[in-house]
Amino acid sequence: MLEEHEKIAMIAQNIHNAYEDNYSDKKIRSQFEALFDRFLAPVDPEATMEPYDVIIVLGRQNPKEFEQMLKEMKERSLIPGD
């Protein structure tokens, strides 16, 4: 279980870094934010948490949605593919 939690945390960190690295590019930022709105808003509807933390919660509570978010991020080249 700990190994899976560590994997989710590493992925969350990679997503967070990619988002921060591309923040100045409005097109890429808007793609991230659209996915965050779709996948992370249901987990944190009040938007009180940092994206990194919400991604971890999503990965632990709803692995299928987490995997779908990763898939879409990879398809859009927002994060590296496998």
Rosetta silent file (secondary structure, phi, psi, omega in degrees, C-alpha in Angstrom):
SEQUENCE: MLEEHEKIAMIAQNIHNAYEDNYSDKKIRSQFEALFDRFLAPVDPEATMEPYDVIIVLGRQNPKEFEQMLKEMKERSLIPGD
SCORE:     score description
SCORE:     0.000 S_00000001
   1 L     0.000  -43.998 -179.850    0.000    0.000    0.000 S_00000001
   2 H   -60.444  -39.560  179.580    2.782    2.435    0.884 S_00000001
   3 H   -60.059  -42.157  178.909    4.430    1.814   -2.475 S_00000001
   4 H   -65.153  -40.618  178.580    1.201    2.794   -4.271 S_00000001
   5 H   -64.105  -39.108  177.998    0.902    5.941   -2.128 S_00000001
   6 H   -65.708  -39.758  178.420    4.491    6.859   -2.979 S_00000001
   7 H   -62.571  -45.052  179.096    3.793    6.334   -6.680 S_00000001
   8 H   -61.945  -42.927  179.757    0.744    8.605   -6.520 S_00000001
   9 H   -62.991  -39.973  178.518    2.761   11.265   -4.675 S_00000001
  10 H   -65.607  -42.668  178.223    5.512   11.145   -7.302 S_00000001
  11 H   -63.853  -43.488  178.718    2.991   11.464  -10.129 S_00000001
  12 H   -59.242  -41.827  179.120    1.291   14.344   -8.314 S_00000001
  13 H   -64.618  -40.917  178.639    4.650   16.085   -7.973 S_00000001
  14 H   -63.741  -41.497  178.149    5.382   15.593  -11.682 S_00000001
  15 H   -64.983  -46.857 -179.788    1.989   17.042  -12.636 S_00000001
  16 H   -58.877  -44.950  179.220    2.432   19.970  -10.269 S_00000001
  17 H   -63.092  -43.120  179.644    5.903   20.683  -11.669 S_00000001
  18 H   -63.043  -41.132  178.183    4.670   20.496  -15.272 S_00000001
  19 H   -62.513  -48.566 -179.958    1.821   22.871  -14.439 S_00000001
  20 H   -63.452  -42.492 -178.997    4.156   25.340  -12.722 S_00000001
  21 H   -63.004  -30.482 -176.107    6.765   25.090  -15.506 S_00000001
  22 L  -106.842   11.626 -174.691    4.163   25.906  -18.156 S_00000001
  23 L   -57.938  -35.453 -177.777    2.125   28.412  -16.171 S_00000001
  24 L   -73.384  -16.543  177.126    3.173   31.357  -18.358 S_00000001
  25 L   -88.010  105.229 -173.762    1.880   29.603  -21.495 S_00000001
  26 H   -58.987  -36.608 -178.861   -1.819   30.492  -21.441 S_00000001
  27 H   -66.226  -47.829 -179.902   -2.806   27.693  -23.824 S_00000001
  28 H   -67.762  -43.413  178.878   -1.093   24.962  -21.819 S_00000001
  29 H   -57.779  -42.122 -179.147   -2.205   26.467  -18.509 S_00000001
  30 H   -66.764  -32.156  176.450   -5.822   26.485  -19.691 S_00000001
  31 H   -67.076  -44.373  176.165   -5.561   22.811  -20.677 S_00000001
  32 H   -59.016  -48.757 -175.635   -4.271   21.923  -17.217 S_00000001
  33 H   -64.553  -34.939  176.417   -6.959   24.011  -15.555 S_00000001
  34 H   -63.633  -42.721  177.944   -9.729   22.447  -17.637 S_00000001
  35 H   -69.027  -39.768  177.007   -8.584   18.997  -16.537 S_00000001
  36 H   -60.669  -43.375  179.054   -8.173   20.161  -12.943 S_00000001
  37 H   -60.078  -42.211 -177.048  -11.714   21.547  -13.022 S_00000001
  38 H   -72.112  -44.708 -172.872  -13.066   18.287  -14.349 S_00000001
  39 H   -96.694  -33.585 -173.766  -11.136   15.841  -12.202 S_00000001
  40 L   -95.629  -30.466 -179.056  -10.091   17.748   -9.080 S_00000001
  41 L   -57.969  -39.386  177.438  -13.059   20.041   -8.426 S_00000001
  42 L   -63.840  -27.133  179.562  -15.304   17.145   -7.358 S_00000001
  43 L   -79.849  -35.556 -177.341  -12.659   16.141   -4.791 S_00000001
  44 L  -134.017   71.337 -173.578  -12.142   19.706   -3.514 S_00000001
  45 L   -61.830  -25.452  179.581  -15.255   21.695   -4.499 S_00000001
  46 L   -87.533   -4.630  179.998  -14.290   24.684   -2.350 S_00000001
  47 L    53.735   49.309 -179.309  -10.799   24.781   -3.941 S_00000001
  48 L   -97.783  -11.415 -176.472   -9.105   25.045   -0.562 S_00000001
  49 L  -106.062  157.063  173.136   -6.293   22.584   -1.302 S_00000001
  50 L   -71.486  148.106  179.492   -3.223   22.856   -3.507 S_00000001
  51 H   -52.531  -40.561  179.287   -3.486   20.873   -6.775 S_00000001
  52 H   -53.756  -48.321 -177.723   -0.690   18.554   -5.596 S_00000001
  53 H   -67.162  -39.156 -179.258   -2.694   17.556   -2.512 S_00000001
  54 H   -68.008  -37.589  177.575   -5.950   17.141   -4.428 S_00000001
  55 H   -60.720  -41.692  178.191   -4.233   14.930   -7.010 S_00000001
  56 H   -62.777  -45.613  179.323   -3.046   12.669   -4.191 S_00000001
  57 H   -61.168  -44.495  178.237   -6.551   12.474   -2.728 S_00000001
  58 H   -58.181  -47.180 -178.918   -7.983   11.692   -6.172 S_00000001
  59 H   -61.450  -34.216 -179.583   -5.425    8.938   -6.726 S_00000001
  60 H   -82.091  -37.303 -174.876   -6.217    7.330   -3.391 S_00000001
  61 H   -89.551  -30.774 -176.171   -9.999    7.739   -3.446 S_00000001
  62 L  -142.755   75.335 -176.581  -10.780    7.242   -7.113 S_00000001
  63 H   -57.004  -33.327 -179.793   -7.981    5.443   -8.976 S_00000001
  64 H   -65.959  -43.432  177.575  -10.030    5.104  -12.183 S_00000001
  65 H   -66.092  -38.640  177.221  -10.575    8.862  -12.432 S_00000001
  66 H   -59.354  -48.075  179.344   -6.914    9.410  -11.561 S_00000001
  67 H   -64.140  -37.830  178.158   -5.822    7.103  -14.386 S_00000001
  68 H   -65.106  -41.673  177.600   -8.214    8.817  -16.801 S_00000001
  69 H   -61.133  -45.082  178.058   -6.779   12.215  -15.886 S_00000001
  70 H   -59.947  -44.741 -179.818   -3.243   10.914  -16.460 S_00000001
  71 H   -57.841  -47.314 -178.624   -4.248    9.433  -19.795 S_00000001
  72 H   -67.934  -35.246  177.079   -5.726   12.714  -20.983 S_00000001
  73 H   -65.722  -40.020  178.115   -2.717   14.696  -19.771 S_00000001
  74 H   -67.475  -41.986  178.550   -0.399   12.367  -21.677 S_00000001
  75 H   -60.672  -33.340  179.875   -2.560   12.548  -24.809 S_00000001
  76 L   -90.666    5.046 -179.512   -2.317   16.340  -24.694 S_00000001
  77 L    57.996   32.700  175.921    1.441   16.140  -24.038 S_00000001
  78 L   -81.446  -30.226  174.203    1.046   18.002  -20.759 S_00000001
  79 L  -133.001  155.651  179.857    3.076   15.339  -19.000 S_00000001
  80 L   -63.944  144.658  174.266    5.453   12.765  -20.463 S_00000001
  81 L   -78.624  175.296 -179.473    3.989    9.445  -21.570 S_00000001
  82 L   -70.563    0.000    0.000    5.306    6.115  -20.367 S_00000001
